[in-house]
Amino acid sequence: MAGLAGIVMIFDIPAYVTTIAVLFLSLGYDLTQPLFVGIVTDLGDDNNLGQTMGFKVFTLFTGFGVGSLIFGELLHFGFGISLAIFGGIELISGLIAIPLFWQEVPSRLRSE
């Protein structure tokens, strides 16, 4: 969803379509971040919950910083190229995540 929103913004579109694309970009984050928290929380046990959540926060905010830095450097090539690279990476990452995480289910649903 976020990748498609980035790619849509490459084109010469009206401002209201850009606003809708940014909304979908934000929705893509809002749908991804809680899943990331759930997966990372499942990595540790109850005794190490603080370390597990620290790892999650470190990873999340490092990604924000590194992603912003890389996107800022890509802007030297132009906004369209930057959005195309961003959208492409998002789409590829999403497609790679499907086979990697398709078995992720809440622990109460997992057959053990």
Gaussian input, Z-matrix of N, CA and C with variables (Angstrom, degrees):
# hf/3-21g

backbone

0 1
 N
 C     1     B1
 C     2     B2     1     A1
 N     3     B3     2     A2     1     D1
 C     4     B4     3     A3     2     D2
 C     5     B5     4     A4     3     D3
 N     6     B6     5     A5     4     D4
 C     7     B7     6     A6     5     D5
 C     8     B8     7     A7     6     D6
 N     9     B9     8     A8     7     D7
 C    10    B10     9     A9     8     D8
 C    11    B11    10    A10     9     D9
 N    12    B12    11    A11    10    D10
 C    13    B13    12    A12    11    D11
 C    14    B14    13    A13    12    D12
 N    15    B15    14    A14    13    D13
 C    16    B16    15    A15    14    D14
 C    17    B17    16    A16    15    D15
 N    18    B18    17    A17    16    D16
 C    19    B19    18    A18    17    D17
 C    20    B20    19    A19    18    D18
 N    21    B21    20    A20    19    D19
 C    22    B22    21    A21    20    D20
 C    23    B23    22    A22    21    D21
 N    24    B24    23    A23    22    D22
 C    25    B25    24    A24    23    D23
 C    26    B26    25    A25    24    D24
 N    27    B27    26    A26    25    D25
 C    28    B28    27    A27    26    D26
 C    29    B29    28    A28    27    D27
 N    30    B30    29    A29    28    D28
 C    31    B31    30    A30    29    D29
 C    32    B32    31    A31    30    D30
 N    33    B33    32    A32    31    D31
 C    34    B34    33    A33    32    D32
 C    35    B35    34    A34    33    D33
 N    36    B36    35    A35    34    D34
 C    37    B37    36    A36    35    D35
 C    38    B38    37    A37    36    D36
 N    39    B39    38    A38    37    D37
 C    40    B40    39    A39    38    D38
 C    41    B41    40    A40    39    D39
 N    42    B42    41    A41    40    D40
 C    43    B43    42    A42    41    D41
 C    44    B44    43    A43    42    D42
 N    45    B45    44    A44    43    D43
 C    46    B46    45    A45    44    D44
 C    47    B47    46    A46    45    D45
 N    48    B48    47    A47    46    D46
 C    49    B49    48    A48    47    D47
 C    50    B50    49    A49    48    D48
 N    51    B51    50    A50    49    D49
 C    52    B52    51    A51    50    D50
 C    53    B53    52    A52    51    D51
 N    54    B54    53    A53    52    D52
 C    55    B55    54    A54    53    D53
 C    56    B56    55    A55    54    D54
 N    57    B57    56    A56    55    D55
 C    58    B58    57    A57    56    D56
 C    59    B59    58    A58    57    D57
 N    60    B60    59    A59    58    D58
 C    61    B61    60    A60    59    D59
 C    62    B62    61    A61    60    D60
 N    63    B63    62    A62    61    D61
 C    64    B64    63    A63    62    D62
 C    65    B65    64    A64    63    D63
 N    66    B66    65    A65    64    D64
 C    67    B67    66    A66    65    D65
 C    68    B68    67    A67    66    D66
 N    69    B69    68    A68    67    D67
 C    70    B70    69    A69    68    D68
 C    71    B71    70    A70    69    D69
 N    72    B72    71    A71    70    D70
 C    73    B73    72    A72    71    D71
 C    74    B74    73    A73    72    D72
 N    75    B75    74    A74    73    D73
 C    76    B76    75    A75    74    D74
 C    77    B77    76    A76    75    D75
 N    78    B78    77    A77    76    D76
 C    79    B79    78    A78    77    D77
 C    80    B80    79    A79    78    D78
 N    81    B81    80    A80    79    D79
 C    82    B82    81    A81    80    D80
 C    83    B83    82    A82    81    D81
 N    84    B84    83    A83    82    D82
 C    85    B85    84    A84    83    D83
 C    86    B86    85    A85    84    D84
 N    87    B87    86    A86    85    D85
 C    88    B88    87    A87    86    D86
 C    89    B89    88    A88    87    D87
 N    90    B90    89    A89    88    D88
 C    91    B91    90    A90    89    D89
 C    92    B92    91    A91    90    D90
 N    93    B93    92    A92    91    D91
 C    94    B94    93    A93    92    D92
 C    95    B95    94    A94    93    D93
 N    96    B96    95    A95    94    D94
 C    97    B97    96    A96    95    D95
 C    98    B98    97    A97    96    D96
 N    99    B99    98    A98    97    D97
 C   100   B100    99    A99    98    D98
 C   101   B101   100   A100    99    D99
 N   102   B102   101   A101   100   D100
 C   103   B103   102   A102   101   D101
 C   104   B104   103   A103   102   D102
 N   105   B105   104   A104   103   D103
 C   106   B106   105   A105   104   D104
 C   107   B107   106   A106   105   D105
 N   108   B108   107   A107   106   D106
 C   109   B109   108   A108   107   D107
 C   110   B110   109   A109   108   D108
 N   111   B111   110   A110   109   D109
 C   112   B112   111   A111   110   D110
 C   113   B113   112   A112   111   D111
 N   114   B114   113   A113   112   D112
 C   115   B115   114   A114   113   D113
 C   116   B116   115   A115   114   D114
 N   117   B117   116   A116   115   D115
 C   118   B118   117   A117   116   D116
 C   119   B119   118   A118   117   D117
 N   120   B120   119   A119   118   D118
 C   121   B121   120   A120   119   D119
 C   122   B122   121   A121   120   D120
 N   123   B123   122   A122   121   D121
 C   124   B124   123   A123   122   D122
 C   125   B125   124   A124   123   D123
 N   126   B126   125   A125   124   D124
 C   127   B127   126   A126   125   D125
 C   128   B128   127   A127   126   D126
 N   129   B129   128   A128   127   D127
 C   130   B130   129   A129   128   D128
 C   131   B131   130   A130   129   D129
 N   132   B132   131   A131   130   D130
 C   133   B133   132   A132   131   D131
 C   134   B134   133   A133   132   D132
 N   135   B135   134   A134   133   D133
 C   136   B136   135   A135   134   D134
 C   137   B137   136   A136   135   D135
 N   138   B138   137   A137   136   D136
 C   139   B139   138   A138   137   D137
 C   140   B140   139   A139   138   D138
 N   141   B141   140   A140   139   D139
 C   142   B142   141   A141   140   D140
 C   143   B143   142   A142   141   D141
 N   144   B144   143   A143   142   D142
 C   145   B145   144   A144   143   D143
 C   146   B146   145   A145   144   D144
 N   147   B147   146   A146   145   D145
 C   148   B148   147   A147   146   D146
 C   149   B149   148   A148   147   D147
 N   150   B150   149   A149   148   D148
 C   151   B151   150   A150   149   D149
 C   152   B152   151   A151   150   D150
 N   153   B153   152   A152   151   D151
 C   154   B154   153   A153   152   D152
 C   155   B155   154   A154   153   D153
 N   156   B156   155   A155   154   D154
 C   157   B157   156   A156   155   D155
 C   158   B158   157   A157   156   D156
 N   159   B159   158   A158   157   D157
 C   160   B160   159   A159   158   D158
 C   161   B161   160   A160   159   D159
 N   162   B162   161   A161   160   D160
 C   163   B163   162   A162   161   D161
 C   164   B164   163   A163   162   D162
 N   165   B165   164   A164   163   D163
 C   166   B166   165   A165   164   D164
 C   167   B167   166   A166   165   D165
 N   168   B168   167   A167   166   D166
 C   169   B169   168   A168   167   D167
 C   170   B170   169   A169   168   D168
 N   171   B171   170   A170   169   D169
 C   172   B172   171   A171   170   D170
 C   173   B173   172   A172   171   D171
 N   174   B174   173   A173   172   D172
 C   175   B175   174   A174   173   D173
 C   176   B176   175   A175   174   D174
 N   177   B177   176   A176   175   D175
 C   178   B178   177   A177   176   D176
 C   179   B179   178   A178   177   D177
 N   180   B180   179   A179   178   D178
 C   181   B181   180   A180   179   D179
 C   182   B182   181   A181   180   D180
 N   183   B183   182   A182   181   D181
 C   184   B184   183   A183   182   D182
 C   185   B185   184   A184   183   D183
 N   186   B186   185   A185   184   D184
 C   187   B187   186   A186   185   D185
 C   188   B188   187   A187   186   D186
 N   189   B189   188   A188   187   D187
 C   190   B190   189   A189   188   D188
 C   191   B191   190   A190   189   D189
 N   192   B192   191   A191   190   D190
 C   193   B193   192   A192   191   D191
 C   194   B194   193   A193   192   D192
 N   195   B195   194   A194   193   D193
 C   196   B196   195   A195   194   D194
 C   197   B197   196   A196   195   D195
 N   198   B198   197   A197   196   D196
 C   199   B199   198   A198   197   D197
 C   200   B200   199   A199   198   D198
 N   201   B201   200   A200   199   D199
 C   202   B202   201   A201   200   D200
 C   203   B203   202   A202   201   D201
 N   204   B204   203   A203   202   D202
 C   205   B205   204   A204   203   D203
 C   206   B206   205   A205   204   D204
 N   207   B207   206   A206   205   D205
 C   208   B208   207   A207   206   D206
 C   209   B209   208   A208   207   D207
 N   210   B210   209   A209   208   D208
 C   211   B211   210   A210   209   D209
 C   212   B212   211   A211   210   D210
 N   213   B213   212   A212   211   D211
 C   214   B214   213   A213   212   D212
 C   215   B215   214   A214   213   D213
 N   216   B216   215   A215   214   D214
 C   217   B217   216   A216   215   D215
 C   218   B218   217   A217   216   D216
 N   219   B219   218   A218   217   D217
 C   220   B220   219   A219   218   D218
 C   221   B221   220   A220   219   D219
 N   222   B222   221   A221   220   D220
 C   223   B223   222   A222   221   D221
 C   224   B224   223   A223   222   D222
 N   225   B225   224   A224   223   D223
 C   226   B226   225   A225   224   D224
 C   227   B227   226   A226   225   D225
 N   228   B228   227   A227   226   D226
 C   229   B229   228   A228   227   D227
 C   230   B230   229   A229   228   D228
 N   231   B231   230   A230   229   D229
 C   232   B232   231   A231   230   D230
 C   233   B233   232   A232   231   D231
 N   234   B234   233   A233   232   D232
 C   235   B235   234   A234   233   D233
 C   236   B236   235   A235   234   D234
 N   237   B237   236   A236   235   D235
 C   238   B238   237   A237   236   D236
 C   239   B239   238   A238   237   D237
 N   240   B240   239   A239   238   D238
 C   241   B241   240   A240   239   D239
 C   242   B242   241   A241   240   D240
 N   243   B243   242   A242   241   D241
 C   244   B244   243   A243   242   D242
 C   245   B245   244   A244   243   D243
 N   246   B246   245   A245   244   D244
 C   247   B247   246   A246   245   D245
 C   248   B248   247   A247   246   D246
 N   249   B249   248   A248   247   D247
 C   250   B250   249   A249   248   D248
 C   251   B251   250   A250   249   D249
 N   252   B252   251   A251   250   D250
 C   253   B253   252   A252   251   D251
 C   254   B254   253   A253   252   D252
 N   255   B255   254   A254   253   D253
 C   256   B256   255   A255   254   D254
 C   257   B257   256   A256   255   D255
 N   258   B258   257   A257   256   D256
 C   259   B259   258   A258   257   D257
 C   260   B260   259   A259   258   D258
 N   261   B261   260   A260   259   D259
 C   262   B262   261   A261   260   D260
 C   263   B263   262   A262   261   D261
 N   264   B264   263   A263   262   D262
 C   265   B265   264   A264   263   D263
 C   266   B266   265   A265   264   D264
 N   267   B267   266   A266   265   D265
 C   268   B268   267   A267   266   D266
 C   269   B269   268   A268   267   D267
 N   270   B270   269   A269   268   D268
 C   271   B271   270   A270   269   D269
 C   272   B272   271   A271   270   D270
 N   273   B273   272   A272   271   D271
 C   274   B274   273   A273   272   D272
 C   275   B275   274   A274   273   D273
 N   276   B276   275   A275   274   D274
 C   277   B277   276   A276   275   D275
 C   278   B278   277   A277   276   D276
 N   279   B279   278   A278   277   D277
 C   280   B280   279   A279   278   D278
 C   281   B281   280   A280   279   D279
 N   282   B282   281   A281   280   D280
 C   283   B283   282   A282   281   D281
 C   284   B284   283   A283   282   D282
 N   285   B285   284   A284   283   D283
 C   286   B286   285   A285   284   D284
 C   287   B287   286   A286   285   D285
 N   288   B288   287   A287   286   D286
 C   289   B289   288   A288   287   D287
 C   290   B290   289   A289   288   D288
 N   291   B291   290   A290   289   D289
 C   292   B292   291   A291   290   D290
 C   293   B293   292   A292   291   D291
 N   294   B294   293   A293   292   D292
 C   295   B295   294   A294   293   D293
 C   296   B296   295   A295   294   D294
 N   297   B297   296   A296   295   D295
 C   298   B298   297   A297   296   D296
 C   299   B299   298   A298   297   D297
 N   300   B300   299   A299   298   D298
 C   301   B301   300   A300   299   D299
 C   302   B302   301   A301   300   D300
 N   303   B303   302   A302   301   D301
 C   304   B304   303   A303   302   D302
 C   305   B305   304   A304   303   D303
 N   306   B306   305   A305   304   D304
 C   307   B307   306   A306   305   D305
 C   308   B308   307   A307   306   D306
 N   309   B309   308   A308   307   D307
 C   310   B310   309   A309   308   D308
 C   311   B311   310   A310   309   D309
 N   312   B312   311   A311   310   D310
 C   313   B313   312   A312   311   D311
 C   314   B314   313   A313   312   D312
 N   315   B315   314   A314   313   D313
 C   316   B316   315   A315   314   D314
 C   317   B317   316   A316   315   D315
 N   318   B318   317   A317   316   D316
 C   319   B319   318   A318   317   D317
 C   320   B320   319   A319   318   D318
 N   321   B321   320   A320   319   D319
 C   322   B322   321   A321   320   D320
 C   323   B323   322   A322   321   D321
 N   324   B324   323   A323   322   D322
 C   325   B325   324   A324   323   D323
 C   326   B326   325   A325   324   D324
 N   327   B327   326   A326   325   D325
 C   328   B328   327   A327   326   D326
 C   329   B329   328   A328   327   D327
 N   330   B330   329   A329   328   D328
 C   331   B331   330   A330   329   D329
 C   332   B332   331   A331   330   D330
 N   333   B333   332   A332   331   D331
 C   334   B334   333   A333   332   D332
 C   335   B335   334   A334   333   D333

   B1=1.4474
   B2=1.5294
   B3=1.3300
   B4=1.4612
   B5=1.5277
   B6=1.3248
   B7=1.4569
   B8=1.5170
   B9=1.3146
   B10=1.4704
   B11=1.5281
   B12=1.3333
   B13=1.4649
   B14=1.5241
   B15=1.3256
   B16=1.4606
   B17=1.5122
   B18=1.3073
   B19=1.4655
   B20=1.5254
   B21=1.3292
   B22=1.4674
   B23=1.5281
   B24=1.3373
   B25=1.4610
   B26=1.5315
   B27=1.3277
   B28=1.4620
   B29=1.5213
   B30=1.2994
   B31=1.4593
   B32=1.5231
   B33=1.3138
   B34=1.4579
   B35=1.5289
   B36=1.3179
   B37=1.4649
   B38=1.5256
   B39=1.3276
   B40=1.4682
   B41=1.5314
   B42=1.3120
   B43=1.4684
   B44=1.5272
   B45=1.3348
   B46=1.4703
   B47=1.5326
   B48=1.3374
   B49=1.4653
   B50=1.5256
   B51=1.3292
   B52=1.4621
   B53=1.5195
   B54=1.3228
   B55=1.4749
   B56=1.5248
   B57=1.3125
   B58=1.4670
   B59=1.5261
   B60=1.3341
   B61=1.4655
   B62=1.5215
   B63=1.3436
   B64=1.4678
   B65=1.5231
   B66=1.3130
   B67=1.4703
   B68=1.5258
   B69=1.3343
   B70=1.4644
   B71=1.5279
   B72=1.3210
   B73=1.4604
   B74=1.5267
   B75=1.3222
   B76=1.4609
   B77=1.5244
   B78=1.3268
   B79=1.4618
   B80=1.5267
   B81=1.3302
   B82=1.4612
   B83=1.5160
   B84=1.3241
   B85=1.4712
   B86=1.5246
   B87=1.3334
   B88=1.4632
   B89=1.5253
   B90=1.3270
   B91=1.4611
   B92=1.5241
   B93=1.3318
   B94=1.4629
   B95=1.5127
   B96=1.3244
   B97=1.4609
   B98=1.5286
   B99=1.3324
   B100=1.4701
   B101=1.5351
   B102=1.3273
   B103=1.4645
   B104=1.5267
   B105=1.3312
   B106=1.4581
   B107=1.5227
   B108=1.3274
   B109=1.4645
   B110=1.5261
   B111=1.3231
   B112=1.4632
   B113=1.5110
   B114=1.3197
   B115=1.4613
   B116=1.5199
   B117=1.3351
   B118=1.4662
   B119=1.5282
   B120=1.3305
   B121=1.4606
   B122=1.5181
   B123=1.3192
   B124=1.4618
   B125=1.5346
   B126=1.3436
   B127=1.4625
   B128=1.5236
   B129=1.3126
   B130=1.4628
   B131=1.5156
   B132=1.3207
   B133=1.4618
   B134=1.5280
   B135=1.3210
   B136=1.4602
   B137=1.5256
   B138=1.3345
   B139=1.4616
   B140=1.5267
   B141=1.3220
   B142=1.4580
   B143=1.5263
   B144=1.3158
   B145=1.4606
   B146=1.5297
   B147=1.3261
   B148=1.4628
   B149=1.5210
   B150=1.3287
   B151=1.4645
   B152=1.5217
   B153=1.3120
   B154=1.4576
   B155=1.5203
   B156=1.3269
   B157=1.4575
   B158=1.5277
   B159=1.3184
   B160=1.4589
   B161=1.5226
   B162=1.3247
   B163=1.4620
   B164=1.5235
   B165=1.3302
   B166=1.4614
   B167=1.5194
   B168=1.3168
   B169=1.4604
   B170=1.5285
   B171=1.3309
   B172=1.4639
   B173=1.5263
   B174=1.3200
   B175=1.4595
   B176=1.5256
   B177=1.3272
   B178=1.4569
   B179=1.5285
   B180=1.3243
   B181=1.4567
   B182=1.5236
   B183=1.3157
   B184=1.4660
   B185=1.5201
   B186=1.3229
   B187=1.4600
   B188=1.5213
   B189=1.3392
   B190=1.4722
   B191=1.5240
   B192=1.3245
   B193=1.4632
   B194=1.5157
   B195=1.3245
   B196=1.4702
   B197=1.5282
   B198=1.3216
   B199=1.4615
   B200=1.5154
   B201=1.3306
   B202=1.4654
   B203=1.5215
   B204=1.3159
   B205=1.4648
   B206=1.5271
   B207=1.3250
   B208=1.4690
   B209=1.5239
   B210=1.3441
   B211=1.4661
   B212=1.5240
   B213=1.3282
   B214=1.4589
   B215=1.5164
   B216=1.3286
   B217=1.4659
   B218=1.5274
   B219=1.3183
   B220=1.4662
   B221=1.5275
   B222=1.3282
   B223=1.4634
   B224=1.5243
   B225=1.3413
   B226=1.4620
   B227=1.5336
   B228=1.3306
   B229=1.4647
   B230=1.5185
   B231=1.3163
   B232=1.4577
   B233=1.5223
   B234=1.3213
   B235=1.4605
   B236=1.5195
   B237=1.3267
   B238=1.4626
   B239=1.5167
   B240=1.3242
   B241=1.4730
   B242=1.5247
   B243=1.3256
   B244=1.4707
   B245=1.5222
   B246=1.3252
   B247=1.4672
   B248=1.5202
   B249=1.3195
   B250=1.4687
   B251=1.5243
   B252=1.3253
   B253=1.4687
   B254=1.5216
   B255=1.3427
   B256=1.4654
   B257=1.5305
   B258=1.3398
   B259=1.4635
   B260=1.5102
   B261=1.3289
   B262=1.4685
   B263=1.5202
   B264=1.3177
   B265=1.4762
   B266=1.5216
   B267=1.3319
   B268=1.4647
   B269=1.5327
   B270=1.3247
   B271=1.4656
   B272=1.5293
   B273=1.3196
   B274=1.4659
   B275=1.5229
   B276=1.3335
   B277=1.4718
   B278=1.5268
   B279=1.3271
   B280=1.4656
   B281=1.5184
   B282=1.3207
   B283=1.4662
   B284=1.5316
   B285=1.3250
   B286=1.4629
   B287=1.5247
   B288=1.3375
   B289=1.4657
   B290=1.5247
   B291=1.3108
   B292=1.4740
   B293=1.5268
   B294=1.3340
   B295=1.4667
   B296=1.5298
   B297=1.3294
   B298=1.4616
   B299=1.5240
   B300=1.3380
   B301=1.4609
   B302=1.5262
   B303=1.3046
   B304=1.4614
   B305=1.5248
   B306=1.3159
   B307=1.4625
   B308=1.5224
   B309=1.3215
   B310=1.4611
   B311=1.5222
   B312=1.3189
   B313=1.4609
   B314=1.5182
   B315=1.3174
   B316=1.4659
   B317=1.5273
   B318=1.3270
   B319=1.4669
   B320=1.5246
   B321=1.3110
   B322=1.4739
   B323=1.5350
   B324=1.3338
   B325=1.4570
   B326=1.5263
   B327=1.3154
   B328=1.4666
   B329=1.5182
   B330=1.3195
   B331=1.4642
   B332=1.5208
   B333=1.3224
   B334=1.4675
   B335=1.4894
   A1=110.39
   A2=116.55
   A3=120.08
   A4=110.99
   A5=116.56
   A6=120.31
   A7=112.28
   A8=116.26
   A9=120.00
   A10=111.00
   A11=116.44
   A12=119.53
   A13=110.38
   A14=117.27
   A15=120.40
   A16=112.39
   A17=116.85
   A18=121.14
   A19=111.22
   A20=117.75
   A21=120.99
   A22=110.28
   A23=117.21
   A24=120.18
   A25=113.56
   A26=117.85
   A27=120.86
   A28=110.40
   A29=116.55
   A30=122.40
   A31=111.68
   A32=115.91
   A33=122.59
   A34=107.80
   A35=115.59
   A36=121.46
   A37=109.39
   A38=116.99
   A39=119.44
   A40=111.32
   A41=115.48
   A42=120.95
   A43=112.20
   A44=117.32
   A45=118.55
   A46=111.20
   A47=118.85
   A48=121.38
   A49=109.57
   A50=116.83
   A51=120.52
   A52=110.10
   A53=116.42
   A54=120.41
   A55=110.66
   A56=117.38
   A57=121.28
   A58=110.18
   A59=117.63
   A60=120.94
   A61=110.98
   A62=116.92
   A63=120.31
   A64=109.97
   A65=117.66
   A66=120.55
   A67=110.82
   A68=116.93
   A69=120.39
   A70=111.34
   A71=117.00
   A72=121.02
   A73=109.76
   A74=116.43
   A75=121.33
   A76=111.15
   A77=116.76
   A78=120.59
   A79=110.65
   A80=116.71
   A81=120.15
   A82=111.54
   A83=116.79
   A84=120.67
   A85=110.10
   A86=116.31
   A87=120.12
   A88=112.24
   A89=117.77
   A90=120.65
   A91=112.41
   A92=116.87
   A93=120.93
   A94=112.72
   A95=117.63
   A96=121.39
   A97=113.19
   A98=121.09
   A99=119.23
   A100=112.69
   A101=117.51
   A102=119.93
   A103=110.41
   A104=116.47
   A105=121.53
   A106=109.93
   A107=117.61
   A108=121.57
   A109=109.98
   A110=117.04
   A111=120.35
   A112=112.41
   A113=117.40
   A114=121.01
   A115=110.24
   A116=116.99
   A117=120.23
   A118=110.62
   A119=117.95
   A120=121.10
   A121=110.85
   A122=117.01
   A123=121.72
   A124=112.31
   A125=117.50
   A126=120.56
   A127=112.68
   A128=116.87
   A129=120.32
   A130=111.64
   A131=114.28
   A132=119.49
   A133=108.15
   A134=116.67
   A135=120.62
   A136=112.47
   A137=117.99
   A138=120.86
   A139=112.25
   A140=118.07
   A141=121.77
   A142=112.40
   A143=117.31
   A144=120.51
   A145=111.12
   A146=117.97
   A147=121.18
   A148=111.47
   A149=116.87
   A150=120.05
   A151=111.14
   A152=115.89
   A153=120.02
   A154=110.53
   A155=117.25
   A156=120.33
   A157=110.97
   A158=117.73
   A159=120.80
   A160=111.14
   A161=116.37
   A162=121.44
   A163=110.65
   A164=116.30
   A165=121.37
   A166=110.69
   A167=116.97
   A168=121.10
   A169=110.37
   A170=116.93
   A171=121.10
   A172=110.40
   A173=116.69
   A174=121.02
   A175=111.33
   A176=116.50
   A177=121.37
   A178=111.23
   A179=116.94
   A180=119.55
   A181=112.31
   A182=117.94
   A183=119.63
   A184=109.40
   A185=116.40
   A186=120.62
   A187=112.12
   A188=116.59
   A189=119.78
   A190=110.53
   A191=115.62
   A192=120.01
   A193=112.79
   A194=116.62
   A195=120.39
   A196=110.11
   A197=117.08
   A198=120.27
   A199=112.17
   A200=116.97
   A201=120.82
   A202=110.93
   A203=116.60
   A204=120.76
   A205=111.25
   A206=116.39
   A207=120.66
   A208=110.59
   A209=117.35
   A210=119.81
   A211=110.43
   A212=117.10
   A213=120.36
   A214=112.19
   A215=117.05
   A216=120.42
   A217=111.25
   A218=117.04
   A219=120.30
   A220=111.85
   A221=116.97
   A222=120.08
   A223=112.20
   A224=118.13
   A225=120.62
   A226=110.86
   A227=116.96
   A228=121.60
   A229=112.32
   A230=117.83
   A231=122.25
   A232=111.29
   A233=114.62
   A234=120.14
   A235=112.04
   A236=117.41
   A237=121.12
   A238=112.44
   A239=116.59
   A240=120.62
   A241=110.13
   A242=116.45
   A243=120.12
   A244=111.15
   A245=116.46
   A246=120.30
   A247=111.87
   A248=117.20
   A249=120.28
   A250=110.40
   A251=117.12
   A252=120.51
   A253=110.14
   A254=116.85
   A255=120.90
   A256=111.07
   A257=115.97
   A258=120.29
   A259=112.02
   A260=116.77
   A261=120.54
   A262=112.32
   A263=115.98
   A264=119.58
   A265=110.72
   A266=116.80
   A267=120.60
   A268=111.14
   A269=116.97
   A270=120.37
   A271=111.64
   A272=116.79
   A273=120.11
   A274=110.39
   A275=116.94
   A276=120.21
   A277=111.08
   A278=116.01
   A279=119.87
   A280=112.31
   A281=116.33
   A282=119.79
   A283=111.42
   A284=117.43
   A285=120.80
   A286=110.55
   A287=117.06
   A288=120.86
   A289=112.81
   A290=117.76
   A291=120.00
   A292=111.66
   A293=120.09
   A294=117.66
   A295=113.28
   A296=117.56
   A297=119.84
   A298=113.08
   A299=116.95
   A300=120.20
   A301=114.17
   A302=118.93
   A303=119.62
   A304=112.63
   A305=117.82
   A306=120.27
   A307=113.08
   A308=118.26
   A309=121.37
   A310=109.27
   A311=116.05
   A312=122.49
   A313=107.62
   A314=117.50
   A315=119.00
   A316=110.35
   A317=116.47
   A318=120.77
   A319=112.51
   A320=118.93
   A321=119.97
   A322=111.24
   A323=117.40
   A324=120.99
   A325=112.68
   A326=116.25
   A327=121.11
   A328=109.91
   A329=117.08
   A330=119.93
   A331=108.29
   A332=115.25
   A333=118.86
   A334=111.30
   D1=-45.79
   D2=179.84
   D3=-67.06
   D4=-38.40
   D5=178.82
   D6=-63.57
   D7=-43.66
   D8=178.13
   D9=-65.30
   D10=-38.13
   D11=178.13
   D12=-62.76
   D13=-41.70
   D14=177.40
   D15=-63.10
   D16=-41.64
   D17=-179.49
   D18=-67.97
   D19=-38.00
   D20=179.05
   D21=-60.80
   D22=-36.44
   D23=-176.79
   D24=-73.04
   D25=-7.04
   D26=176.68
   D27=-66.63
   D28=-36.32
   D29=-171.75
   D30=-80.98
   D31=161.54
   D32=178.00
   D33=-77.10
   D34=93.87
   D35=-175.25
   D36=-119.73
   D37=157.40
   D38=177.88
   D39=-63.82
   D40=159.73
   D41=-177.41
   D42=-59.40
   D43=-37.70
   D44=-178.43
   D45=-67.61
   D46=-30.86
   D47=176.79
   D48=-71.28
   D49=-37.28
   D50=174.87
   D51=-61.79
   D52=-41.81
   D53=177.95
   D54=-61.06
   D55=-42.90
   D56=178.40
   D57=-65.25
   D58=-40.05
   D59=178.36
   D60=-63.29
   D61=-40.63
   D62=177.72
   D63=-66.04
   D64=-36.99
   D65=175.86
   D66=-61.49
   D67=-42.48
   D68=178.12
   D69=-68.69
   D70=-34.37
   D71=175.36
   D72=-61.71
   D73=-45.25
   D74=177.81
   D75=-65.43
   D76=-40.66
   D77=178.19
   D78=-63.15
   D79=-37.75
   D80=176.26
   D81=-58.85
   D82=-42.43
   D83=176.04
   D84=-65.42
   D85=-46.41
   D86=-177.68
   D87=-61.23
   D88=-29.78
   D89=178.06
   D90=-82.53
   D91=-23.21
   D92=-176.30
   D93=-88.94
   D94=-43.07
   D95=-172.94
   D96=-59.80
   D97=-45.50
   D98=178.09
   D99=-63.02
   D100=-35.00
   D101=177.60
   D102=-65.65
   D103=-40.48
   D104=176.98
   D105=-60.83
   D106=-44.33
   D107=179.04
   D108=-60.56
   D109=-43.23
   D110=179.99
   D111=-63.84
   D112=-41.70
   D113=-179.53
   D114=-67.45
   D115=-44.61
   D116=-179.15
   D117=-67.25
   D118=-39.62
   D119=179.21
   D120=-60.89
   D121=-33.53
   D122=-179.64
   D123=-73.36
   D124=-11.82
   D125=-179.73
   D126=-69.95
   D127=-34.84
   D128=-175.81
   D129=-103.65
   D130=-178.10
   D131=175.04
   D132=-108.39
   D133=179.92
   D134=-176.82
   D135=-63.41
   D136=-25.48
   D137=-178.41
   D138=-75.73
   D139=-22.64
   D140=-176.53
   D141=-115.75
   D142=29.08
   D143=-176.14
   D144=-62.18
   D145=-37.38
   D146=178.79
   D147=-63.14
   D148=-43.62
   D149=177.86
   D150=-66.15
   D151=-39.47
   D152=179.79
   D153=-63.24
   D154=-45.93
   D155=179.63
   D156=-69.19
   D157=-33.87
   D158=174.63
   D159=-61.99
   D160=-41.32
   D161=176.64
   D162=-62.00
   D163=-41.81
   D164=179.39
   D165=-62.38
   D166=-48.30
   D167=-178.08
   D168=-65.78
   D169=-42.76
   D170=177.87
   D171=-58.60
   D172=-47.65
   D173=-178.69
   D174=-64.53
   D175=-43.62
   D176=-178.03
   D177=-62.62
   D178=-50.35
   D179=-175.76
   D180=-76.41
   D181=-28.23
   D182=172.65
   D183=-65.02
   D184=-40.92
   D185=176.44
   D186=-62.18
   D187=-40.68
   D188=176.37
   D189=-59.02
   D190=-47.73
   D191=-176.99
   D192=-67.45
   D193=-48.33
   D194=-178.72
   D195=-66.68
   D196=-41.08
   D197=178.15
   D198=-61.63
   D199=-42.81
   D200=178.13
   D201=-65.27
   D202=-40.65
   D203=178.29
   D204=-61.74
   D205=-47.35
   D206=-179.56
   D207=-64.86
   D208=-44.96
   D209=179.75
   D210=-63.08
   D211=-39.30
   D212=177.25
   D213=-61.36
   D214=-39.48
   D215=177.60
   D216=-70.26
   D217=-34.75
   D218=178.23
   D219=-67.03
   D220=-24.90
   D221=-179.55
   D222=-62.67
   D223=-18.12
   D224=175.43
   D225=-62.84
   D226=-24.08
   D227=179.80
   D228=-90.45
   D229=-6.31
   D230=-179.63
   D231=114.83
   D232=153.52
   D233=-176.50
   D234=-66.74
   D235=-40.60
   D236=-179.61
   D237=-62.35
   D238=-45.17
   D239=179.20
   D240=-65.57
   D241=-40.45
   D242=178.97
   D243=-61.38
   D244=-44.85
   D245=178.74
   D246=-67.61
   D247=-35.19
   D248=178.14
   D249=-65.04
   D250=-44.24
   D251=178.36
   D252=-65.35
   D253=-44.87
   D254=178.14
   D255=-58.74
   D256=-50.41
   D257=-179.27
   D258=-62.04
   D259=-41.00
   D260=178.64
   D261=-63.03
   D262=-45.11
   D263=178.72
   D264=-64.13
   D265=-41.10
   D266=177.77
   D267=-61.17
   D268=-46.60
   D269=-179.54
   D270=-64.16
   D271=-44.42
   D272=179.37
   D273=-64.08
   D274=-43.41
   D275=178.76
   D276=-61.27
   D277=-41.85
   D278=178.73
   D279=-63.74
   D280=-41.67
   D281=179.20
   D282=-67.93
   D283=-37.02
   D284=176.93
   D285=-67.39
   D286=-35.53
   D287=-177.73
   D288=-67.79
   D289=-27.83
   D290=-177.11
   D291=-58.56
   D292=-55.21
   D293=179.84
   D294=-70.79
   D295=-24.52
   D296=-179.00
   D297=-75.39
   D298=-34.19
   D299=-172.32
   D300=-119.31
   D301=12.61
   D302=-175.83
   D303=-66.03
   D304=-21.41
   D305=-179.97
   D306=-90.02
   D307=-0.47
   D308=179.39
   D309=-69.63
   D310=117.13
   D311=176.24
   D312=-137.33
   D313=159.05
   D314=176.26
   D315=-57.36
   D316=146.08
   D317=-174.91
   D318=-59.65
   D319=-29.76
   D320=-179.51
   D321=-70.89
   D322=-19.26
   D323=178.15
   D324=-94.14
   D325=-14.07
   D326=-176.98
   D327=-72.34
   D328=129.75
   D329=177.03
   D330=-84.83
   D331=122.02
   D332=-176.50
   D333=-117.99

